[in-house]
Amino acid sequence: MVYINSFLLTGLICMIGQIILDLTKLTPGHITSLFVSLGSLLSFLGIYDKLIEFSRVGSSIPITSFGNLLYKAAYEGFLENNIIGIFEGMFSKTSLGISSAMIFAFIVATIFKAKN
């Protein structure tokens, strides 16, 4: 059942992104930013934790999970070190993912030629 729930949630998020892409003039970058913000908002409202219980790994795959991670890291950092802790928490928790994305994007860009 977990696999079905993961498939349904991840598919729903992707479907919403595709509908937004098809029906509006927003670019994929806009939609990515929108979903990161949505993940942060859902985490703030306590809804994202319920999505994690429902679909387990299915809620950690889409880009919304990055917003959830940013929010949780900033909140934990704030509790530990006040205002400056917000930035410390976000950078320490997300630096591995951001660095990996940059390194792999560089490797792929050097191997393959982009179409114009």
HUJO-V942667 format. One record per residue. N is the residue number from 1. RES is the residue in one small letter. D_LAST is the distance of its C-alpha to the last C-alpha in whole Angstrom. Layout:
# HUJO-V942667
n: {N	N}
res: {RES	RES}
d_last: {D_LAST	D_LAST}
This chain:
# HUJO-V942667
n: {1	2	3	4	5	6	7	8	9	10	11	12	13	14	15	16	17	18	19	20	21	22	23	24	25	26	27	28	29	30	31	32	33	34	35	36	37	38	39	40	41	42	43	44	45	46	47	48	49	50	51	52	53	54	55	56	57	58	59	60	61	62	63	64	65	66	67	68	69	70	71	72	73	74	75	76	77	78	79	80	81	82	83	84	85	86	87	88	89	90	91	92	93	94	95	96	97	98	99	100	101	102	103	104	105	106	107	108	109	110	111	112	113	114	115	116}
res: {m	v	y	i	n	s	f	l	l	t	g	l	i	c	m	i	g	q	i	i	l	d	l	t	k	l	t	p	g	h	i	t	s	l	f	v	s	l	g	s	l	l	s	f	l	g	i	y	d	k	l	i	e	f	s	r	v	g	s	s	i	p	i	t	s	f	g	n	l	l	y	k	a	a	y	e	g	f	l	e	n	n	i	i	g	i	f	e	g	m	f	s	k	t	s	l	g	i	s	s	a	m	i	f	a	f	i	v	a	t	i	f	k	a	k	n}
d_last: {43	41	38	38	38	35	33	34	34	30	29	31	29	25	27	27	24	22	25	24	20	21	24	23	20	20	17	17	18	21	22	22	24	26	27	28	30	31	32	34	36	37	38	40	42	43	41	38	41	42	39	39	43	41	38	39	36	34	34	32	29	27	26	29	31	29	31	34	34	34	36	39	38	39	42	43	43	44	47	48	47	47	44	43	43	40	37	39	39	35	34	36	36	32	31	31	28	26	26	26	22	21	22	21	17	18	19	16	14	16	16	13	9	6	4	0}
